Amino acid sequence: MPAGTHSPFITVICLGAVQILAWGSSFYFPAVLAAPIAADTGWPLSAIVGGVSVGLLVGGLISPRIGALIGTHGGRPVLAASSLLFAAGLAGIGLAPSLAFYFAAWVVVGLGMGTGLYDAVFAALGKRYGQAARGPITQLTLFGGFASTVCWPLSAFLVEAVGWRGTCFVYAALHLALALPLQLYAMRGPAPAAPEEPPLPLRAETDALPSATHRETAILVLLALILSIAAGIGSIIVVHLLIVLQARGLDFAAAVALGMLFGPAQIAARVVESLFGARYHPRFTLIASVALMAIGLLLLTSAPAILAVAVILYAAGYGISWIARGTLPLAIFGAARYPALMGRIAMPSLIVQALAPAAGAVAIEHLGIPATLMLLSAFALLNVALTVALSLRVASAQSRP
């Protein structure tokens, strides 16, 4: 291993801790803090929650550029910048005297999201470890799965102790005092040589596709479409899950209890993937992901007695969708172009993820819960068909000379 570097395990531990903080202080931020902000300021609750949508939109818009920067300069400067941007944006939210200032601060947080959440870190790991990045990417998602588990109770404690503005300042300080040093340490030194890995079971599946061809473009577009549909469905269900469960006949306490299965089911599925994923091509991870999401959604429309099974299956599929999002482009396109292509693939899915909760709310209001679930199920089944088509294209393209 080159001097000044450390093992991928240490890198994952450091970046994983940062991911818990990054997700918890951005995407999961309003779950606990939106109500106290609204009570203190009188701003509309929908507008406060909309800050996350602003952040995701900004992150999506900059993701192609961020991928290109990581491809050229490596992940260290970009990930370090994310900690500074998160700190500045969260401090801005804590200081916000008006809703306009609040949204402006979320633009800065969005720059942090675009440079510091999964897609950017996946690109950084791909740049650093090449095809050997599959293991670190999978392991990293295990940490991200604990973001709500750690940061929701932490946020609730901080709100009681120092108020919502003080909570923002504490998170900003953590990004500077904890996340920034960890990111710099994790990505220090030259990239270690990638270890030799046994070939995957299918012929030529570790070979990248030849550069820009019509075949490759079609695969890239199809992959981006699949990931965007999955992100849109996932965003709607994450935001509206408790409403859906109550509409299926559960009282609020039972819905919350059932909703608590979501996080552990995601993590359990990721653990299984981390243990066995190296034995098969990542396209099978994507197939399993979209199939589990579709089955879970269909079960949500059926008898209340199996709602727990529906939540567990859906959450498992959603959990490993993030692994497929990071590992499949690497396996298809190769390490050299992975950071830049990761940025391009991330852009549409982040934008869809930003807009989907509002679209879901409109659908629920005008169509009702059952019809909305059926509509989402139809999109999920379409995604299964698209994923099978993608898998066949990839297998065909990578088996040709």
C-alpha positions in Angstrom: 0.0 0.0 0.0 1.5 3.4 -0.9 2.9 5.5 1.9 0.4 7.8 3.6 -2.6 5.8 2.7 -4.7 3.3 4.6 -6.9 0.4 4.0 -10.3 0.7 2.3 -11.9 -0.4 5.6 -10.6 2.7 7.4 -11.7 4.9 4.4 -15.2 3.4 4.7 -15.4 3.9 8.4 -14.4 7.6 8.1 -16.7 8.4 5.1 -19.5 6.3 6.6 -19.5 8.4 9.8 -19.7 11.5 7.6 -22.6 10.1 5.6 -24.6 9.7 8.8 -24.1 13.3 9.6 -24.6 14.5 6.0 -27.9 12.7 5.4 -29.1 13.4 8.9 -28.5 17.2 8.6 -30.0 17.5 5.1 -32.4 15.0 3.7 -33.7 13.9 7.1 -33.5 17.5 8.6 -37.2 18.5 8.4 -38.6 15.3 10.0 -37.8 16.7 13.5 -37.0 20.3 12.9 -39.8 21.5 10.5 -42.5 21.7 13.3 -40.3 23.7 15.7 -39.3 26.1 12.9 -42.9 26.6 11.9 -44.0 27.2 15.5 -41.3 29.7 16.1 -41.4 31.6 12.8 -44.9 31.2 11.6 -43.6 30.1 8.1 -45.8 27.6 6.3 -44.8 24.0 7.2 -44.9 23.0 3.5 -42.4 25.8 2.6 -40.1 24.7 5.4 -40.1 21.1 4.2 -39.7 22.4 0.7 -36.1 23.4 1.6 -35.1 19.8 1.1 -36.5 19.9 -2.4 -34.5 23.0 -3.1 -31.4 21.3 -1.9 -32.0 18.1 -4.0 -32.6 20.2 -7.1 -29.4 22.1 -6.6 -27.5 18.9 -5.9 -29.0 17.3 -9.1 -28.2 20.3 -11.3 -24.5 20.4 -10.2 -24.0 16.6 -10.2 -22.6 16.3 -13.7 -20.0 18.9 -13.0 -19.1 17.3 -9.7 -18.6 14.0 -11.3 -16.3 15.5 -13.9 -14.3 17.3 -11.1 -13.9 14.1 -9.2 -12.8 12.3 -12.4 -10.1 14.9 -12.9 -9.0 15.9 -9.4 -10.1 13.0 -7.3 -12.5 13.0 -4.4 -10.6 14.7 -1.6 -11.1 18.3 -2.6 -14.7 17.8 -3.5 -15.6 15.9 -0.3 -13.8 18.5 1.8 -15.7 21.3 0.1 -19.0 19.5 1.0 -18.2 19.8 4.7 -17.6 23.5 4.3 -20.8 24.0 2.3 -22.9 22.0 4.7 -21.5 24.0 7.6 -22.2 27.3 5.8 -25.7 26.3 4.7 -26.8 25.0 8.1 -25.4 28.1 9.8 -27.4 30.2 7.3 -30.6 28.2 8.1 -29.9 28.9 11.8 -29.5 32.6 11.2 -32.4 32.9 8.7 -34.6 36.0 9.5 -37.0 35.3 6.7 -38.3 32.5 4.4 -36.3 33.9 1.5 -33.1 33.7 3.5 -34.0 30.2 4.6 -34.3 29.1 1.0 -31.1 30.8 0.1 -29.4 28.8 2.8 -30.9 25.6 1.4 -29.2 26.4 -1.9 -25.9 26.3 -0.1 -26.9 23.1 1.7 -27.8 21.7 -1.8 -24.3 22.4 -3.0 -23.2 20.3 0.0 -25.6 17.6 -0.9 -24.3 17.5 -4.5 -20.7 17.3 -3.4 -21.1 15.1 -0.3 -23.9 12.6 -0.5 -23.9 9.1 -1.9 -23.4 9.9 -5.6 -20.3 12.1 -5.1 -18.8 9.6 -2.6 -19.5 6.7 -4.9 -17.7 8.6 -7.6 -14.8 9.3 -5.3 -14.5 5.6 -4.2 -14.7 4.5 -7.9 -11.9 7.0 -8.8 -9.8 5.7 -5.9 -10.3 2.0 -6.0 -11.4 1.2 -9.6 -13.4 -2.0 -10.0 -12.5 -2.9 -6.4 -14.7 -0.1 -5.2 -17.8 -2.4 -5.2 -17.1 -3.6 -1.7 -16.4 -0.1 -0.2 -19.5 1.3 -1.9 -21.7 -1.5 -0.5 -20.2 -1.1 3.0 -20.7 2.7 2.9 -24.5 2.4 2.4 -24.7 0.4 5.7 -23.7 3.6 7.5 -26.1 5.8 5.5 -28.9 3.5 6.6 -28.4 4.7 10.2 -28.7 8.4 9.4 -32.3 8.7 10.6 -31.8 6.3 13.5 -28.9 8.5 14.8 -29.9 12.0 13.8 -33.7 12.0 14.5 -33.2 11.4 18.3 -30.1 13.7 18.3 -32.1 16.5 16.6 -35.0 16.0 19.1 -32.6 16.2 22.0 -30.8 19.3 20.6 -34.1 21.1 19.9 -35.1 20.7 23.5 -31.7 21.8 24.8 -30.7 24.6 22.5 -33.7 25.3 20.2 -33.9 24.7 16.4 -31.5 27.5 15.6 -28.9 26.2 18.0 -29.4 22.7 16.5 -28.5 24.1 13.1 -25.3 25.7 14.6 -24.4 22.4 16.4 -24.7 20.5 13.1 -22.7 23.1 11.3 -19.9 22.8 13.9 -20.0 19.0 13.6 -19.4 19.3 9.9 -16.3 21.5 10.5 -14.9 19.8 13.6 -15.7 16.1 12.7 -16.7 15.6 9.1 -14.0 17.8 7.5 -11.1 16.1 9.2 -12.5 12.7 8.6 -13.0 13.4 4.9 -9.4 14.7 4.5 -8.0 11.8 6.4 -10.1 9.2 4.5 -9.0 10.4 1.1 -5.3 11.2 1.9 -2.4 10.0 -0.1 -2.4 8.3 -3.6 -4.9 5.7 -4.4 -3.7 2.2 -3.4 -3.3 -0.4 -6.2 -6.5 -2.3 -6.7 -6.3 -5.9 -5.5 -6.7 -8.7 -7.9 -10.3 -10.0 -7.8 -11.8 -13.2 -9.0 -13.9 -12.9 -12.2 -17.6 -12.7 -11.8 -19.6 -15.7 -12.9 -20.7 -14.3 -16.3 -18.3 -13.9 -19.2 -16.7 -10.5 -19.6 -18.9 -8.8 -17.1 -16.1 -6.9 -15.4 -15.0 -5.4 -18.7 -16.2 -1.9 -19.5 -18.2 -1.3 -22.6 -16.2 0.2 -25.5 -16.3 4.0 -25.4 -19.2 6.1 -26.8 -21.3 3.9 -29.0 -25.1 3.9 -29.7 -25.3 0.8 -27.6 -23.6 2.5 -24.7 -25.8 5.6 -25.0 -28.9 3.5 -24.9 -27.7 1.7 -21.8 -26.8 4.9 -20.1 -30.2 6.5 -20.8 -32.0 3.3 -19.8 -30.1 3.1 -16.5 -30.7 6.8 -15.7 -34.4 6.3 -16.4 -34.6 3.2 -14.1 -32.8 4.9 -11.3 -35.0 8.0 -11.7 -38.2 6.0 -11.4 -36.9 4.2 -8.4 -35.8 7.4 -6.8 -39.2 9.1 -7.4 -41.2 6.1 -6.0 -38.8 5.9 -3.1 -39.1 9.6 -2.3 -42.9 9.5 -2.3 -43.1 6.5 -0.1 -40.5 7.7 2.4 -42.4 11.0 2.8 -45.9 9.7 2.8 -45.5 6.2 4.4 -47.3 7.0 7.7 -50.2 8.5 5.8 -50.4 5.5 3.6 -50.4 3.1 6.5 -53.1 5.0 8.3 -55.2 5.0 5.2 -54.8 1.2 5.2 -56.6 1.0 8.6 -53.8 1.5 11.2 -54.0 4.0 13.9 -51.2 6.5 14.2 -49.2 4.6 16.9 -49.4 1.3 14.9 -48.4 3.2 11.7 -45.3 4.6 13.5 -44.4 1.2 14.9 -44.7 -0.4 11.5 -42.8 2.5 9.9 -39.9 1.8 12.3 -39.3 -1.4 10.4 -38.2 0.6 7.3 -34.7 1.4 8.5 -33.8 -2.0 9.9 -35.1 -3.7 6.7 -33.0 -1.5 4.5 -29.9 -2.2 6.6 -30.6 -6.0 6.7 -30.9 -6.1 2.9 -27.6 -4.2 2.6 -25.9 -6.6 4.9 -27.0 -9.5 2.8 -25.7 -7.7 -0.3 -22.4 -7.0 1.3 -22.0 -10.6 2.2 -22.9 -12.2 -1.1 -22.8 -9.4 -3.7 -19.3 -10.1 -4.9 -20.6 -13.5 -6.3 -22.8 -12.0 -8.9 -23.0 -9.0 -11.3 -24.5 -5.8 -9.9 -27.3 -5.9 -12.5 -28.9 -8.7 -10.5 -28.8 -6.4 -7.5 -30.8 -3.9 -9.5 -33.3 -6.5 -10.6 -33.8 -7.7 -7.0 -34.2 -4.1 -5.9 -37.0 -3.1 -8.4 -38.7 -6.4 -8.0 -38.9 -6.1 -4.2 -40.1 -2.5 -4.4 -42.9 -3.6 -6.8 -43.9 -6.5 -4.7 -44.0 -4.3 -1.6 -46.1 -1.7 -3.2 -48.6 -4.3 -4.5 -48.8 -5.8 -1.0 -49.5 -2.3 0.4 -52.7 -2.3 -1.6 -53.9 -5.7 -0.2 -55.0 -7.0 3.2 -53.9 -4.9 6.2 -52.7 -8.2 7.9 -49.6 -8.3 5.6 -48.7 -4.6 5.8 -45.6 -5.5 7.8 -44.4 -7.8 5.1 -45.1 -5.1 2.5 -43.0 -2.6 4.4 -40.1 -5.0 4.9 -40.0 -6.1 1.3 -40.3 -2.6 -0.1 -37.7 -1.2 2.3 -35.3 -4.0 1.4 -35.6 -3.2 -2.3 -35.2 0.5 -1.6 -32.2 -0.1 0.5 -30.2 -2.1 -2.1 -31.3 0.3 -4.9 -28.6 2.6 -3.6 -26.0 -0.1 -3.8 -27.0 -0.8 -7.4 -27.0 2.9 -8.1 -23.3 3.0 -7.1 -22.0 -0.4 -8.3 -23.8 -1.1 -11.6 -22.4 2.0 -13.6 -18.9 1.0 -12.4 -19.3 -2.6 -13.6 -20.8 -1.5 -17.0 -18.7 1.5 -17.9 -15.4 0.9 -16.1 -13.4 2.9 -13.6 -11.9 5.5 -15.9 -15.2 7.1 -16.9 -17.2 6.2 -13.8 -16.9 9.5 -11.8 -18.1 11.6 -14.8 -20.8 9.2 -15.8 -22.0 8.9 -12.2 -22.6 12.6 -12.1 -24.6 12.5 -15.3 -26.7 9.5 -14.1 -27.4 11.2 -10.7 -28.7 14.4 -12.2 -32.2 13.3 -13.4 -32.8 11.0 -10.4 -32.0 13.8 -7.9 -34.3 16.2 -9.6 -37.1 13.6 -9.7 -36.4 12.9 -6.0 -36.8 16.6 -5.3 -40.1 16.9 -7.1 -41.7 13.6 -6.3 -43.0 14.2 -2.7 -45.1 17.2 -4.0 -46.4 15.2 -6.9 -47.3 12.4 -4.5 -49.2 14.8 -2.3 -51.1 16.1 -5.3 -51.9 12.5 -6.3 -53.1 11.6 -2.8 -55.3 14.6 -2.6 -56.9 14.2 -6.0 -56.9 10.4 -6.5 -56.8 9.1 -3.0 -54.4 6.6 -1.4 -55.6 3.4 -3.2 -55.4 4.9 -6.6 -52.0 6.5 -5.9 -50.7 3.2 -4.7 -51.9 1.5 -7.8 -50.3 4.2 -9.9 -47.0 3.8 -8.1 -47.3 0.0 -8.4 -47.7 0.4 -12.2 -44.5 2.5 -12.4 -42.7 0.0 -10.2 -43.8 -2.9 -12.6 -42.7 -0.8 -15.5 -39.3 -0.4 -13.8 -39.0 -4.2 -13.5 -39.6 -4.6 -17.2 -37.1 -1.8 -18.0 -34.5 -3.4 -15.7 -34.8 -6.8 -17.3 -34.4 -5.1 -20.7 -31.3 -3.3 -19.4 -29.8 -6.5 -18.0 -30.2 -8.2 -21.4 -28.6 -5.3 -23.1 -25.7 -5.3 -20.7 -25.1 -9.0 -21.0 -25.3 -8.8 -24.8 -23.0 -5.8 -25.0 -20.3 -7.1 -22.6 -20.2 -10.6 -24.2 -19.3 -9.1 -27.6 -15.6 -8.6 -28.5 
